[in-house]
Each structure stands twice: as C-alpha cells, then as structure tokens.
Amino acid sequence: MFNIEQIRAAEEKVKTGADFPQLAKDLKDLGVLRFDVY
C-alpha cells in the first residue's frame, strides 16, 4: 500500500519532461494502478 507522501516524494523528483517515464515507473512500483487528476 502507498500513501500520499510517497506519491509527492516521487513527484518532487520530476524536473523536466524527460523525468516523467521514471515517475510513471516509480508510481507503478508503489502499487498505483491509476492516477486521475481533475
């Protein structure tokens, strides 16, 4: 299971668009199946 602090920590590592694939991998490794933004 994951929590919001872990997601925010992963998001803080993103500085450019080139970092986005690593963010997706990190979120998947945390167990995130879906990430909706409204």
C-alpha positions in Angstrom: 0.0 0.0 0.0 1.1 3.6 -0.6 0.3 6.9 0.9 0.2 10.5 -0.5 3.6 11.4 1.0 5.2 8.6 -1.1 3.5 9.9 -4.3 4.5 13.5 -3.5 8.1 12.4 -2.9 8.1 10.7 -6.3 6.6 13.8 -8.0 9.3 16.0 -6.5 12.0 14.2 -8.4 10.5 15.3 -11.7 12.3 18.4 -13.0 11.7 18.0 -16.8 9.5 16.0 -19.2 12.4 13.6 -19.6 11.9 12.6 -15.9 8.3 11.6 -16.5 8.9 8.0 -17.5 10.8 7.4 -14.3 7.9 8.9 -12.3 5.5 6.5 -14.1 7.8 3.6 -13.1 8.1 4.8 -9.5 4.3 5.1 -9.1 3.8 1.7 -10.6 6.4 0.3 -8.2 4.5 1.9 -5.3 1.4 0.0 -6.4 -0.5 2.8 -8.1 -2.8 1.4 -10.8 -4.5 4.6 -11.8 -3.8 8.3 -11.3 -6.7 10.6 -12.0 -6.4 14.4 -12.0 -9.4 16.7 -12.1 
